[in-house]
Amino acid sequence: MAGPDDLAFDPWDPEFLADPYPAYAELRARGRVIRYEPTDQWLVPRHADVSALLRDRRLGRTYRHRFTHEDFGRTPPPPEHEPFHTLNDHGMLDLEPPDHTRIRRLVSKAFTPRTVERLKPYVHGLANELVGKLVEAGGGDLLTDVAEPLPVAVIAEMLGIPEADRAQLRPWSADICGMYELNPSEETAGKAVRASAEFSDYLRGLIAERRKEPGDDLISGLIAAHDEGDRLTEQEMVSTAVLLLNAGHEATVNATVNGWYALFRNPGRLAELRADHSLVPSAIEELMRYDTPLQLFERWVLEDIEIDGTTIPRGAEIAMLFGSANHDPAVFDRPGRLDLARTDNPHISFSAGIHYCIGAPLARIELAASMTALLEQAPTLSLKTAPTRKPNFVIRGLTALHVETG
């Protein structure tokens, strides 16, 4: 089997990070599963396999519901990382049934379609306000002026976090999300631990306030949510709130800037969108496929599985390459072409199976609101300077996106 030395896949190489899609094509040509020693993972690059494995109950986001670390052949995380793991491991994204089923059911009682739909006027109003300020200034950084503040404010509004406290949310989130990259450093871990402890302490205080004086917000809803005697524990509420905030804006922020950068690099497609705003819904789906904000999603192998004649043993970790799956020519016609009117678009940017993104409807509303506001108020929006990629692989984004509106 080919080793990493002769693979173009290198998640720490700036050239790869700038454009990973040719390397994905090479991986798909290599086969359905490739052993990658630097991260001790099995890479799965094809759409059909990724889609099937996301639904395969022989895999899990955790193994702790069935095995100890030692039984599973894994080393426990260092004790000093405990605040991060306590926070992360009680969120439904990193749980399996029955805990996942119970928590998702309870969260769904508070995070209803009606709740999301009720936010539409607020989302569109805020998007128009943010874009209006960008236009008044003649341009700016689309990342910090529009892409970040919109989803952060929306999820903070939903959770009931006071405006005065919101500035610290994004730094906490960024530090925590650093741990989702491949082979994070001790410096990254230290930042994540501090942010986890501070964010958790803040939310415990807010939950205590909402217990005394419930409001019309998601945290009050999580406190009140119950089903056949089941309630969320305080740790589950804290972990759920952090997950909703982190997942509720990271993907939207990066989908926004990745998407507009892709449009600037494809001026013909941007002209089509400007001429026909009815393309916005399909354009959003296509842009999330074309430059996927979450490139990789991991699963633990709970029982031996076989992929194309290769046995992946229990205890192994599988890395499902969303970015590669979204460019698989077996599923997408001319995947390297940006087609804003693409109708057959089964991208997996929101995952699939029991861990399908609960916030996908809200993300689509936010992306549509900001895109529509920019098309309407800044019809000549243009790129001012070429952006640089964040030195991240798993969560794919830009350090800034400087634009001009005049």
Backbone torsions as a table, in degrees:
resi	resn	phi	psi	omega
1	MET	NA	141.4	-176.7
2	ALA	-65.2	139.3	177.3
3	GLY	-91.2	173.4	-176.8
4	PRO	-67.0	-21.5	-175.9
5	ASP	-63.2	-28.3	-178.9
6	ASP	-106.9	20.7	175.3
7	LEU	-102.8	141.9	173.3
8	ALA	-76.5	-16.3	179.0
9	PHE	-68.9	113.7	179.9
10	ASP	-149.4	94.9	-172.0
11	PRO	-70.1	2.0	175.9
12	TRP	-112.5	0.4	-177.5
13	ASP	-89.9	122.3	-179.2
14	PRO	-55.6	-35.3	179.3
15	GLU	-66.8	-39.8	175.9
16	PHE	-64.5	-44.8	-178.5
17	LEU	-62.7	-33.1	178.8
18	ALA	-64.0	-36.6	-179.2
19	ASP	-156.3	89.1	-176.8
20	PRO	-79.8	-8.3	-168.0
21	TYR	-69.1	-34.0	172.7
22	PRO	-63.2	-38.0	177.7
23	ALA	-65.2	-35.0	177.1
24	TYR	-64.1	-39.8	179.0
25	ALA	-60.4	-39.5	177.4
26	GLU	-64.0	-42.4	178.9
27	LEU	-62.1	-44.3	179.8
28	ARG	-62.2	-35.4	178.1
29	ALA	-70.2	-28.7	179.8
30	ARG	-67.5	-34.8	-177.8
31	GLY	152.9	-173.3	-175.0
32	ARG	-86.2	-18.8	178.0
33	VAL	-150.4	135.4	-175.8
34	ILE	-132.3	128.0	177.5
35	ARG	-74.6	130.1	-178.8
36	TYR	-124.5	101.2	-172.9
37	GLU	-63.8	-39.4	-175.7
38	PRO	-56.7	-27.8	178.7
39	THR	-114.4	3.9	-179.6
40	ASP	54.8	48.9	-177.5
41	GLN	-134.6	163.3	170.3
42	TRP	-105.5	119.2	-179.1
43	LEU	-85.3	133.3	177.3
44	VAL	-120.7	108.3	-170.3
45	PRO	-100.9	-11.8	-172.3
46	ARG	-97.5	146.2	-174.0
47	HIS	-59.9	-46.9	-176.2
48	ALA	-60.9	-41.1	-179.9
49	ASP	-70.4	-44.3	179.7
50	VAL	-60.8	-46.8	-179.4
51	SER	-60.1	-42.5	-179.5
52	ALA	-69.8	-42.2	-176.6
53	LEU	-69.1	-29.6	176.3
54	LEU	-62.7	-21.9	-178.8
55	ARG	-105.6	0.1	-173.6
56	ASP	-86.2	118.1	-176.2
57	ARG	-77.4	-2.0	172.5
58	ARG	-79.4	-4.5	175.6
59	LEU	-114.8	156.3	179.4
60	GLY	-149.7	153.6	173.3
61	ARG	-71.3	-23.2	174.4
62	THR	-135.1	166.6	171.7
63	TYR	-123.1	-3.0	-172.4
64	ARG	-69.1	-16.3	176.9
65	HIS	-75.7	-10.8	-178.1
66	ARG	-127.9	-25.0	-173.3
67	PHE	-138.0	153.6	165.8
68	THR	-79.9	167.1	176.1
69	HIS	-56.9	-42.8	-175.6
70	GLU	-67.7	-43.8	178.6
71	ASP	-59.3	-32.1	-175.0
72	PHE	-90.1	-1.0	179.4
73	GLY	75.0	26.3	-178.2
74	ARG	-118.7	150.7	177.9
75	THR	-86.3	129.3	177.7
76	PRO	-59.3	149.8	177.5
77	PRO	-64.9	154.0	-180.0
78	PRO	-59.2	142.1	-179.4
79	PRO	-55.5	-32.7	-178.0
80	GLU	-69.4	-12.6	177.2
81	HIS	-90.0	2.4	-170.8
82	GLU	-52.9	-44.1	-178.9
83	PRO	-57.1	-38.8	177.6
84	PHE	-65.8	-47.7	-174.7
85	HIS	-69.8	-35.1	175.2
86	THR	-61.0	-43.8	179.1
87	LEU	-66.6	-49.6	-175.4
88	ASN	-67.9	-41.0	-170.1
89	ASP	-78.4	-7.7	177.2
90	HIS	-103.9	6.1	175.0
91	GLY	-90.0	149.2	-171.5
92	MET	-66.8	-20.9	178.7
93	LEU	-65.9	-27.7	-177.8
94	ASP	-111.7	26.3	175.5
95	LEU	-121.8	158.4	175.6
96	GLU	-120.4	163.8	177.2
97	PRO	-56.8	148.3	5.3
98	PRO	-84.3	-15.3	-176.9
99	ASP	-63.0	-42.6	179.6
100	HIS	-59.1	-46.0	-178.6
101	THR	-59.3	-46.5	-178.1
102	ARG	-63.4	-47.5	-175.8
103	ILE	-69.5	-43.1	-179.6
104	ARG	-62.9	-38.6	179.2
105	ARG	-62.7	-44.1	-179.4
106	LEU	-68.8	-41.6	178.4
107	VAL	-63.7	-38.3	-179.9
108	SER	-62.3	-25.7	177.8
109	LYS	-68.2	-29.1	178.2
110	ALA	-94.2	-34.4	-175.5
111	PHE	-99.0	67.3	-172.6
112	THR	-89.7	159.6	173.8
113	PRO	-55.3	-35.5	179.7
114	ARG	-65.3	-40.2	177.5
115	THR	-59.9	-45.0	-179.2
116	VAL	-66.5	-44.9	-178.4
117	GLU	-62.5	-36.0	-178.9
118	ARG	-65.0	-21.8	-179.1
119	LEU	-80.4	-13.5	-173.0
120	LYS	-51.3	-50.1	-179.6
121	PRO	-60.7	-39.1	178.2
122	TYR	-63.3	-45.2	-178.5
123	VAL	-62.1	-48.6	-177.8
124	HIS	-67.4	-38.0	178.1
125	GLY	-63.3	-44.1	-179.9
126	LEU	-67.6	-40.9	178.6
127	ALA	-60.1	-44.0	179.1
128	ASN	-64.6	-38.4	178.7
129	GLU	-65.7	-45.8	-179.5
130	LEU	-64.2	-44.4	179.6
131	VAL	-67.1	-36.4	177.4
132	GLY	-58.5	-42.1	177.9
133	LYS	-66.3	-38.5	177.7
134	LEU	-61.5	-43.0	-179.4
135	VAL	-67.3	-42.7	178.3
136	GLU	-57.1	-37.4	-178.5
137	ALA	-81.2	-5.9	-178.9
138	GLY	78.9	8.2	179.9
139	GLY	138.4	-167.4	-178.4
140	GLY	155.6	-156.0	179.1
141	ASP	-98.4	109.2	-177.9
142	LEU	-59.3	-28.2	179.9
143	LEU	-66.7	-56.3	-174.1
144	THR	-83.8	-20.6	-176.9
145	ASP	-90.2	-27.3	-176.6
146	VAL	-132.6	-53.9	-170.5
147	ALA	-61.7	-41.4	-179.4
148	GLU	-79.6	-53.6	-172.8
149	PRO	-62.6	-29.2	-177.1
150	LEU	-64.6	-61.8	-177.4
151	PRO	-68.0	-30.5	177.7
152	VAL	-64.2	-45.4	179.6
153	ALA	-64.7	-38.5	-177.5
154	VAL	-65.6	-49.1	-177.7
155	ILE	-70.7	-33.7	175.8
156	ALA	-65.2	-40.1	176.4
157	GLU	-62.0	-44.4	178.4
158	MET	-60.6	-45.4	-177.0
159	LEU	-73.1	-21.2	-178.4
160	GLY	87.2	29.7	177.9
161	ILE	-84.7	123.0	-177.6
162	PRO	-56.9	147.6	-177.1
163	GLU	-57.2	-37.1	-177.3
164	ALA	-64.2	-20.7	-176.9
165	ASP	-97.7	-2.5	-167.7
166	ARG	-78.2	-21.8	-176.3
167	ALA	-61.6	-29.6	-176.6
168	GLN	-82.7	-10.8	-174.4
169	LEU	-65.4	-46.2	-176.8
170	ARG	-65.1	-46.3	176.4
171	PRO	-60.8	-41.5	176.3
172	TRP	-58.2	-47.2	-178.1
173	SER	-61.3	-45.6	-178.7
174	ALA	-60.7	-40.9	-179.2
175	ASP	-68.8	-39.4	178.6
176	ILE	-66.6	-43.5	-176.2
177	CYS	-68.8	-16.6	175.1
178	GLY	-58.9	-26.6	-179.2
179	MET	-74.2	-10.8	179.9
180	TYR	-88.6	-4.0	175.4
181	GLU	-77.0	166.9	-178.0
182	LEU	-74.8	132.0	177.4
183	ASN	49.4	58.5	-178.7
184	PRO	-63.3	147.2	-178.4
185	SER	-77.6	168.8	176.7
186	GLU	-65.9	-32.9	176.7
187	GLU	-63.2	-44.3	177.4
188	THR	-61.6	-43.7	179.7
189	ALA	-61.8	-41.6	179.5
190	GLY	-60.8	-42.9	177.8
191	LYS	-64.2	-40.9	-179.4
192	ALA	-65.3	-39.8	179.5
193	VAL	-63.7	-47.0	179.8
194	ARG	-61.9	-46.2	-179.1
195	ALA	-64.2	-38.5	179.4
196	SER	-62.4	-44.7	-179.2
197	ALA	-66.2	-44.7	-178.1
198	GLU	-67.6	-44.0	-179.7
199	PHE	-64.3	-42.8	-179.7
200	SER	-62.9	-44.9	179.2
201	ASP	-60.9	-42.8	179.5
202	TYR	-60.3	-46.8	-176.7
203	LEU	-68.4	-34.6	176.9
204	ARG	-61.3	-39.0	176.7
205	GLY	-65.4	-41.8	179.9
206	LEU	-66.8	-39.9	177.9
207	ILE	-62.6	-40.8	178.3
208	ALA	-61.0	-40.4	177.9
209	GLU	-64.0	-42.8	-177.2
210	ARG	-71.3	-26.2	175.1
211	ARG	-64.6	-38.4	-180.0
212	LYS	-76.0	-43.0	-177.7
213	GLU	-132.4	86.1	179.9
214	PRO	-61.4	147.8	176.5
215	GLY	-124.8	-173.1	177.9
216	ASP	-95.0	63.1	-176.9
217	ASP	-139.1	171.1	-172.8
218	LEU	-68.7	-36.3	178.8
219	ILE	-65.0	-42.1	174.7
220	SER	-61.8	-38.2	177.8
221	GLY	-65.3	-38.4	178.2
222	LEU	-66.7	-37.7	177.6
223	ILE	-63.5	-40.0	-175.4
224	ALA	-82.2	-21.1	-174.2
225	ALA	-64.0	128.3	175.6
226	HIS	-152.1	158.0	-176.1
227	ASP	-154.2	113.5	178.8
228	GLU	51.6	43.6	177.7
229	GLY	87.8	-14.1	179.4
230	ASP	-78.6	138.3	171.8
231	ARG	-136.6	161.2	174.2
232	LEU	-76.4	137.5	171.3
233	THR	-72.2	165.7	179.1
234	GLU	-61.5	-40.4	178.6
235	GLN	-63.0	-39.9	178.4
236	GLU	-65.1	-36.4	176.9
237	MET	-66.2	-44.4	178.9
238	VAL	-61.4	-48.5	-178.3
239	SER	-64.4	-37.4	179.1
240	THR	-66.6	-43.5	-179.9
241	ALA	-62.2	-42.3	178.6
242	VAL	-65.8	-43.2	178.8
243	LEU	-60.6	-45.5	-179.2
244	LEU	-63.6	-36.8	178.6
245	LEU	-70.9	-50.4	-176.7
246	ASN	-64.1	-53.5	-179.7
247	ALA	-69.6	-26.3	-176.6
248	GLY	-76.9	-8.7	175.8
249	HIS	-132.6	-28.7	-176.7
250	GLU	-56.2	-50.0	-177.8
251	ALA	-65.9	-39.2	-178.0
252	THR	-67.5	-42.4	177.6
253	VAL	-57.9	-50.2	-175.8
254	ASN	-73.0	-33.5	175.1
255	ALA	-63.7	-35.6	-179.9
256	THR	-66.2	-53.1	-175.6
257	VAL	-74.2	-38.9	175.5
258	ASN	-60.1	-40.9	-177.1
259	GLY	-65.8	-47.2	-179.6
260	TRP	-68.7	-34.8	176.2
261	TYR	-63.9	-39.1	176.8
262	ALA	-63.8	-39.2	178.8
263	LEU	-65.7	-41.2	178.7
264	PHE	-63.7	-31.6	179.2
265	ARG	-81.6	-9.6	178.9
266	ASN	-127.9	70.8	-172.6
267	PRO	-58.7	-29.6	177.4
268	GLY	-64.0	-41.0	179.0
269	ARG	-69.3	-38.1	178.8
270	LEU	-63.7	-39.4	177.6
271	ALA	-62.7	-40.1	177.2
272	GLU	-60.6	-43.4	-179.0
273	LEU	-66.2	-40.7	178.6
274	ARG	-65.2	-31.8	-179.5
275	ALA	-80.1	-21.2	-175.1
276	ASP	-144.3	92.7	-177.8
277	HIS	-69.5	-12.4	177.2
278	SER	-68.8	-10.5	177.2
279	LEU	-77.9	-9.0	-173.1
280	VAL	-52.7	-49.5	-178.7
281	PRO	-58.7	-46.9	-179.7
282	SER	-72.4	-29.9	177.8
283	ALA	-64.0	-40.8	179.5
284	ILE	-61.0	-46.1	179.6
285	GLU	-62.6	-41.3	-177.8
286	GLU	-69.5	-39.2	180.0
287	LEU	-68.2	-34.1	176.0
288	MET	-68.8	-31.3	175.5
289	ARG	-73.9	-44.9	-169.8
290	TYR	-65.4	-41.9	177.1
291	ASP	-137.3	86.5	-166.7
292	THR	-66.8	126.7	-177.8
293	PRO	-69.0	-30.9	175.2
294	LEU	-113.9	108.4	-170.7
295	GLN	-83.8	-24.2	-171.7
296	LEU	-144.8	142.4	176.1
297	PHE	-135.8	134.2	-172.2
298	GLU	-103.6	151.4	173.8
299	ARG	-141.9	143.8	172.5
300	TRP	-88.5	143.1	178.3
301	VAL	-88.4	110.4	-176.2
302	LEU	-86.9	-25.7	175.0
303	GLU	-139.5	146.9	177.8
304	ASP	-49.5	135.2	173.9
305	ILE	-129.6	160.8	179.1
306	GLU	-121.5	130.3	176.0
307	ILE	-125.7	113.3	176.7
308	ASP	53.4	42.4	176.8
309	GLY	85.8	-4.6	178.4
310	THR	-101.9	126.0	178.0
311	THR	-85.9	124.7	175.1
312	ILE	-101.2	114.3	-170.6
313	PRO	-77.8	155.2	171.7
314	ARG	-53.0	138.0	-178.5
315	GLY	96.9	-12.9	178.4
316	ALA	-79.6	165.4	176.4
317	GLU	-118.8	133.0	178.8
318	ILE	-105.3	134.7	176.0
319	ALA	-109.8	106.6	179.2
320	MET	-86.5	121.0	-173.1
321	LEU	-91.2	93.5	-178.2
322	PHE	-61.0	-41.6	-179.2
323	GLY	-61.5	-38.3	177.9
324	SER	-70.3	-45.5	180.0
325	ALA	-59.0	-36.6	-179.2
326	ASN	-74.5	-5.0	176.8
327	HIS	-120.2	21.3	-177.6
328	ASP	-78.7	116.0	-177.9
329	PRO	-67.3	-13.0	175.1
330	ALA	-69.7	-17.5	-176.5
331	VAL	-118.4	-36.8	-174.5
332	PHE	-113.3	126.2	176.4
333	ASP	-68.1	125.6	-179.4
334	ARG	45.6	66.3	-173.4
335	PRO	-62.7	-25.1	179.4
336	GLY	-77.8	-5.6	179.7
337	ARG	-95.3	131.2	175.1
338	LEU	-79.5	114.0	-176.9
339	ASP	-125.2	98.0	-173.5
340	LEU	-69.8	-15.1	178.5
341	ALA	-101.3	11.5	-178.3
342	ARG	-57.5	123.7	-178.4
343	THR	-99.9	-35.7	177.8
344	ASP	-89.6	90.9	-169.8
345	ASN	-138.1	71.9	-179.3
346	PRO	-82.9	53.2	179.6
347	HIS	-63.9	158.2	-177.7
348	ILE	-118.2	32.2	-178.0
349	SER	-65.2	-22.2	176.6
350	PHE	-99.9	15.1	-178.0
351	SER	69.9	-161.9	-177.6
352	ALA	-164.8	170.5	179.4
353	GLY	74.8	-154.1	-173.6
354	ILE	-69.4	-17.2	179.9
355	HIS	-100.5	18.4	175.2
356	TYR	-55.9	138.9	-172.8
357	CYS	-58.8	115.9	-179.7
358	ILE	-66.9	-22.8	-178.5
359	GLY	-95.5	9.8	-177.4
360	ALA	-56.3	-44.1	178.8
361	PRO	-60.5	-38.7	178.5
362	LEU	-67.8	-42.0	178.9
363	ALA	-59.3	-41.4	-179.5
364	ARG	-65.4	-38.4	177.5
365	ILE	-63.6	-44.2	-178.9
366	GLU	-65.2	-44.8	-179.1
367	LEU	-64.4	-40.2	178.6
368	ALA	-67.1	-38.9	-178.5
369	ALA	-64.5	-47.5	-177.7
370	SER	-70.1	-39.2	179.7
371	MET	-64.7	-43.8	-179.8
372	THR	-64.2	-43.2	179.7
373	ALA	-62.1	-41.1	179.4
374	LEU	-68.3	-40.4	178.9
375	LEU	-64.6	-38.7	-176.1
376	GLU	-79.7	-42.8	-174.0
377	GLN	-93.3	-22.3	-178.1
378	ALA	-129.8	64.9	-174.1
379	PRO	-65.6	-14.9	178.3
380	THR	-113.6	23.5	179.7
381	LEU	-50.2	131.6	-178.3
382	SER	-140.2	159.6	179.6
383	LEU	-78.6	128.9	-179.5
384	LYS	-86.8	-49.4	178.5
385	THR	-137.5	149.4	179.3
386	ALA	-63.3	130.3	-178.1
387	PRO	-82.0	166.5	172.5
388	THR	-112.7	147.5	178.5
389	ARG	-76.6	145.1	167.7
390	LYS	-63.2	148.1	-178.8
391	PRO	-79.5	40.3	180.0
392	ASN	-112.8	151.8	175.0
393	PHE	-106.6	-53.1	-172.5
394	VAL	-61.5	-52.5	177.5
395	ILE	-99.9	106.5	-169.6
396	ARG	-94.4	122.0	179.7
397	GLY	-158.8	-170.6	-177.9
398	LEU	-117.4	155.6	175.8
399	THR	-75.8	-28.9	178.7
400	ALA	-167.5	162.5	174.0
401	LEU	-141.9	90.3	-175.6
402	HIS	-81.4	126.5	-174.8
403	VAL	-129.9	162.2	173.0
404	GLU	-119.9	143.4	-178.3
405	THR	-109.6	-10.9	-177.2
406	GLY	-91.4	NA	NA
